[in-house]
Every structure is written in structure tokens, then in C-alpha cells.
Amino acid sequence: MDRNRAKSNDAVPNDAVSQADIDRKRRQEAREEERNESRHSADKSLEEGLEDTFPASDPINVTQPAKSPQDRKPKR
């Protein structure tokens, strides 16, 4: 039974983890944190927009609308 328990342990010894693996994991965690902060910021902006426009008949627009054909033409 001890053999099965030893085989089921998926932990990696510290000496088997390279510095590149550690750096890669840190960069991944930093990207995830940045995404979470970005989502939080967007949620906060949306919440503020909702509070500023309440009560209103039209919901706020979260995204910027695409440019119209006239807007795409260069100004002379």
C-alpha cells in the first residue's frame, strides 16, 4: 500500500524545478493579476456609470461604437 501512495504523489522535488520554470510561473501569475485588476477596473467603471445614469431609460454603453464611414475618411 505504501508503494501505491508513493506513486500517486505528483509533487516535484525542488531540485527538479529549474529557474526558468520558476520565472515562467511568476510571469504567468503577474499576467493573471494584471487581468484581474483590469477586470476589476472595468467593473468599477461600469458600476460608476450605472450609478451616474440611474434612473434612466437607456442603458449605458460599455464599449465604444465603431467608426462610421465618414469618420474613417481622412480630413483634409
One Martini backbone bead per residue (centre of mass of N, CA, C, O) as a GRO file, in nm:
protein
   76
    1MET     BB    1   0.054   0.065  -0.017
    2ASP     BB    2   0.303   0.258  -0.019
    3ARG     BB    3   0.354   0.247  -0.318
    4ASN     BB    4   0.092   0.383  -0.417
    5ARG     BB    5   0.135   0.646  -0.265
    6ALA     BB    6   0.404   0.723  -0.403
    7LYS     BB    7   0.287   0.725  -0.700
    8SER     BB    8   0.051   0.947  -0.643
    9ASN     BB    9   0.273   1.148  -0.609
   10ASP     BB   10   0.307   1.472  -0.791
   11ALA     BB   11   0.542   1.585  -0.673
   12VAL     BB   12   0.813   1.814  -0.703
   13PRO     BB   13   1.118   1.853  -0.660
   14ASN     BB   14   1.309   2.131  -0.625
   15ASP     BB   15   1.561   2.026  -0.801
   16ALA     BB   16   1.359   1.993  -1.070
   17VAL     BB   17   1.331   2.301  -1.067
   18SER     BB   18   1.371   2.559  -1.263
   19GLN     BB   19   1.422   2.887  -1.311
   20ALA     BB   20   1.245   2.905  -1.563
   21ASP     BB   21   0.990   2.794  -1.427
   22ILE     BB   22   0.966   3.011  -1.213
   23ASP     BB   23   0.952   3.255  -1.407
   24ARG     BB   24   0.704   3.160  -1.566
   25LYS     BB   25   0.512   3.156  -1.323
   26ARG     BB   26   0.542   3.455  -1.246
   27ARG     BB   27   0.440   3.571  -1.515
   28GLN     BB   28   0.165   3.437  -1.506
   29GLU     BB   29   0.071   3.567  -1.239
   30ALA     BB   30   0.099   3.860  -1.338
   31ARG     BB   31  -0.107   3.840  -1.568
   32GLU     BB   32  -0.347   3.757  -1.392
   33GLU     BB   33  -0.343   4.009  -1.214
   34GLU     BB   34  -0.384   4.212  -1.442
   35ARG     BB   35  -0.657   4.101  -1.535
   36ASN     BB   36  -0.803   4.141  -1.266
   37GLU     BB   37  -0.761   4.448  -1.253
   38SER     BB   38  -0.903   4.512  -1.519
   39ARG     BB   39  -1.178   4.396  -1.442
   40HIS     BB   40  -1.219   4.571  -1.194
   41SER     BB   41  -1.208   4.841  -1.343
   42ALA     BB   42  -1.446   4.785  -1.534
   43ASP     BB   43  -1.654   4.732  -1.312
   44LYS     BB   44  -1.627   5.007  -1.176
   45SER     BB   45  -1.704   5.181  -1.420
   46LEU     BB   46  -1.981   5.058  -1.463
   47GLU     BB   47  -2.095   5.123  -1.185
   48GLU     BB   48  -2.061   5.429  -1.206
   49GLY     BB   49  -2.236   5.462  -1.459
   50LEU     BB   50  -2.494   5.354  -1.334
   51GLU     BB   51  -2.514   5.561  -1.102
   52ASP     BB   52  -2.510   5.822  -1.290
   53THR     BB   53  -2.783   5.711  -1.470
   54PHE     BB   54  -2.966   5.690  -1.237
   55PRO     BB   55  -3.240   5.706  -1.375
   56ALA     BB   56  -3.296   5.531  -1.690
   57SER     BB   57  -3.384   5.424  -2.014
   58ASP     BB   58  -3.082   5.393  -2.095
   59PRO     BB   59  -2.823   5.216  -2.132
   60ILE     BB   60  -2.508   5.184  -2.108
   61ASN     BB   61  -2.201   5.200  -2.285
   62VAL     BB   62  -1.919   4.997  -2.275
   63THR     BB   63  -1.858   5.046  -2.570
   64GLN     BB   64  -1.715   5.157  -2.852
   65PRO     BB   65  -1.810   5.258  -3.134
   66ALA     BB   66  -1.782   5.240  -3.447
   67LYS     BB   67  -1.680   5.378  -3.718
   68SER     BB   68  -1.774   5.562  -3.961
   69PRO     BB   69  -1.722   5.629  -4.285
   70GLN     BB   70  -1.667   5.933  -4.227
   71ASP     BB   71  -1.448   5.886  -4.003
   72ARG     BB   72  -1.237   5.731  -4.195
   73LYS     BB   73  -1.190   5.976  -4.339
   74PRO     BB   74  -0.971   6.194  -4.428
   75LYS     BB   75  -0.868   6.498  -4.339
   76ARG     BB   76  -0.812   6.823  -4.519
   0.00000   0.00000   0.00000
